Amino acid sequence: MRGAYFVNAAPGTEKKDRLIDFFVLDPNYQVIFSRRKNEEGIFRFNTTMEGQYTFVFSNMKDRVNPKSVTIAIHPGYETDKKE
């Protein structure tokens, strides 16, 4: 699975006020990917089990400045096709 995200904030918002933490949890709620204190990021990981994977965007360190996040996800499939 791969994707990207970025934080949308009001014009003129300082960089330090656009930072968030991002985590991906596997079906057992174990963190399999994390990126802290960024306003954008690209992620890629292989799913290792069937089930629900959870994407967490945390704004806990800055509750004053509202933020919204845009995310694009591509599930992708690996194939063993050889030509």
Backbone bond lengths (Angstrom), bond angles and torsions (degrees), N, CA, C in turn:
res aa  C-N    CA-C-N  psi(-1)  N-CA   C-N-CA  omega(-1)  CA-C   N-CA-C  phi
1 M - - - 1.440 - - 1.517 107.19 -
2 R 1.302 114.79 143.53 1.467 118.26 178.15 1.517 109.30 -146.06
3 G 1.311 115.64 162.26 1.452 119.95 179.97 1.509 112.00 178.40
4 A 1.301 114.44 -172.56 1.460 121.19 -179.33 1.529 108.10 -150.58
5 Y 1.320 115.25 158.96 1.464 120.76 176.85 1.512 109.42 -145.99
6 F 1.311 116.47 156.20 1.458 120.90 170.71 1.515 109.56 -150.05
7 V 1.330 114.03 152.28 1.461 122.12 -177.18 1.524 109.10 -91.02
8 N 1.324 115.09 133.49 1.458 121.74 173.94 1.521 107.40 -103.10
9 A 1.310 116.29 123.43 1.464 120.15 178.87 1.529 108.08 -133.19
10 A 1.289 115.91 164.38 1.462 121.09 -179.22 1.525 110.69 -59.90
11 P 1.331 117.01 146.16 1.465 119.97 177.26 1.527 110.31 -55.01
12 G 1.314 115.36 139.92 1.456 120.81 179.58 1.517 114.51 86.50
13 T 1.341 117.52 -1.98 1.464 120.86 178.33 1.528 109.29 -69.19
14 E 1.309 116.47 130.13 1.462 120.47 179.26 1.521 110.75 -65.39
15 K 1.338 115.40 152.23 1.464 120.69 -178.45 1.527 111.86 -55.11
16 K 1.315 117.55 -44.16 1.470 121.17 -177.76 1.528 111.76 -61.38
17 D 1.337 117.17 -22.04 1.463 121.48 -179.85 1.527 112.65 -93.13
18 R 1.336 117.29 2.40 1.468 121.68 177.41 1.527 112.05 -107.09
19 L 1.316 117.82 2.08 1.455 121.37 -174.17 1.531 111.88 -81.71
20 I 1.332 115.37 140.54 1.468 121.97 176.60 1.524 108.73 -136.51
21 D 1.321 115.57 168.99 1.460 121.96 171.64 1.524 107.09 -107.30
22 F 1.336 115.95 143.64 1.462 121.78 -177.37 1.522 108.92 -131.55
23 F 1.337 116.57 133.18 1.459 122.17 -179.72 1.522 109.56 -135.96
24 V 1.329 116.05 149.90 1.455 122.08 169.21 1.527 106.70 -120.40
25 L 1.334 115.71 129.93 1.461 121.66 179.35 1.524 109.21 -111.67
26 D 1.340 115.95 141.26 1.468 119.89 176.64 1.533 109.04 -81.61
27 P 1.339 118.51 178.33 1.469 120.15 -178.68 1.534 114.72 -59.36
28 N 1.322 118.19 -18.72 1.470 121.96 176.33 1.527 111.68 -94.36
29 Y 1.326 116.93 11.66 1.464 124.69 -179.80 1.525 113.33 62.24
30 Q 1.328 116.43 30.56 1.460 121.75 173.28 1.526 108.42 -93.74
31 V 1.325 117.73 137.10 1.460 121.23 178.82 1.528 108.49 -70.42
32 I 1.336 115.90 122.76 1.462 119.65 178.37 1.523 111.88 -112.58
33 F 1.338 116.86 -10.45 1.464 121.80 176.22 1.520 107.18 -154.07
34 S 1.324 116.62 138.89 1.461 119.57 174.59 1.516 110.38 -149.12
35 R 1.286 114.24 149.08 1.465 121.78 174.08 1.520 105.64 -146.37
36 R 1.302 116.17 123.99 1.463 121.01 -176.18 1.519 111.20 -110.57
37 K 1.337 114.33 148.28 1.462 122.93 173.50 1.520 113.00 53.41
38 N 1.323 116.52 54.60 1.462 121.87 175.42 1.520 109.23 -133.46
39 E 1.322 115.70 155.14 1.460 119.69 176.89 1.518 111.77 -100.75
40 E 1.333 116.37 -6.17 1.459 121.36 176.54 1.518 109.02 -160.08
41 G 1.310 115.50 161.87 1.452 117.58 179.20 1.519 112.26 -172.02
42 I 1.297 114.16 159.25 1.459 123.20 174.67 1.518 106.07 -115.91
43 F 1.312 116.61 137.42 1.452 119.23 179.27 1.522 110.02 -131.34
44 R 1.329 114.45 153.94 1.454 122.07 177.67 1.517 107.72 -155.39
45 F 1.319 116.43 132.31 1.455 120.65 176.96 1.518 108.53 -156.70
46 N 1.311 115.89 157.01 1.459 121.99 175.60 1.520 108.63 -96.60
47 T 1.314 115.93 132.52 1.453 119.30 174.88 1.521 107.83 -76.01
48 T 1.309 116.17 137.71 1.459 120.42 -175.47 1.519 113.05 -111.43
49 M 1.339 116.38 -7.32 1.461 119.60 179.83 1.524 108.90 -154.33
50 E 1.301 115.45 157.33 1.458 120.11 175.94 1.516 109.24 -73.85
51 G 1.317 115.37 150.59 1.455 119.51 176.74 1.513 111.55 136.36
52 Q 1.303 115.28 -170.22 1.456 123.03 -176.68 1.523 110.99 -90.08
53 Y 1.318 116.64 125.53 1.459 122.49 173.51 1.522 107.29 -101.00
54 T 1.324 116.94 140.15 1.455 121.78 -173.35 1.525 110.31 -114.15
55 F 1.335 116.23 133.41 1.458 122.74 176.85 1.521 107.47 -106.01
56 V 1.332 116.70 124.74 1.462 121.96 -176.19 1.524 109.12 -119.28
57 F 1.327 115.82 125.81 1.464 122.18 174.81 1.518 106.57 -115.21
58 S 1.321 116.19 118.48 1.459 120.66 -173.40 1.527 111.34 -112.24
59 N 1.320 114.83 132.23 1.450 123.24 177.11 1.533 109.36 -119.13
60 M 1.324 116.76 25.08 1.466 121.70 -172.25 1.525 113.57 -63.79
61 K 1.313 118.40 -26.79 1.463 119.74 -176.80 1.522 112.57 -85.84
62 D 1.322 116.95 -8.36 1.461 120.79 179.89 1.523 108.26 -145.17
63 R 1.298 116.36 84.44 1.465 120.89 -177.79 1.518 112.65 -87.13
64 V 1.329 117.35 -2.86 1.460 121.30 -176.69 1.525 111.55 -83.11
65 N 1.319 117.35 -42.74 1.451 121.66 -175.17 1.521 111.49 -93.50
66 P 1.343 116.97 117.56 1.469 118.87 178.76 1.527 110.93 -68.83
67 K 1.323 115.29 146.15 1.466 121.37 -179.81 1.513 108.66 -140.86
68 S 1.307 115.92 152.91 1.459 120.60 167.79 1.525 106.43 -128.52
69 V 1.311 115.73 155.34 1.461 120.87 -175.27 1.523 109.20 -124.54
70 T 1.316 116.00 136.42 1.460 122.25 172.12 1.516 107.23 -105.55
71 I 1.337 115.88 132.08 1.460 120.38 -179.40 1.526 109.28 -130.77
72 A 1.324 115.38 141.55 1.469 122.36 174.13 1.520 106.65 -123.57
73 I 1.336 116.21 129.32 1.460 121.42 -177.49 1.520 109.15 -124.61
74 H 1.309 115.72 134.60 1.457 121.82 174.67 1.520 106.84 -122.93
75 P 1.344 117.88 112.08 1.465 119.16 -176.29 1.515 112.80 -64.38
76 G 1.325 118.32 -36.10 1.467 121.32 177.87 1.505 113.69 58.81
77 Y 1.287 115.13 149.91 1.457 121.43 177.28 1.512 108.55 -137.97
78 E 1.299 116.12 132.96 1.457 121.85 175.47 1.521 108.04 -85.69
79 T 1.301 117.10 136.34 1.462 120.17 176.36 1.508 109.08 -125.66
80 D 1.295 114.95 154.09 1.478 120.97 178.35 1.514 110.75 -103.66
81 K 1.323 117.13 22.19 1.454 119.74 -179.18 1.523 110.14 -67.90
82 K 1.298 114.72 129.69 1.459 120.10 177.00 1.524 107.50 -119.69
83 E 1.309 115.47 130.04 1.453 119.12 -178.62 1.502 111.42 -107.28
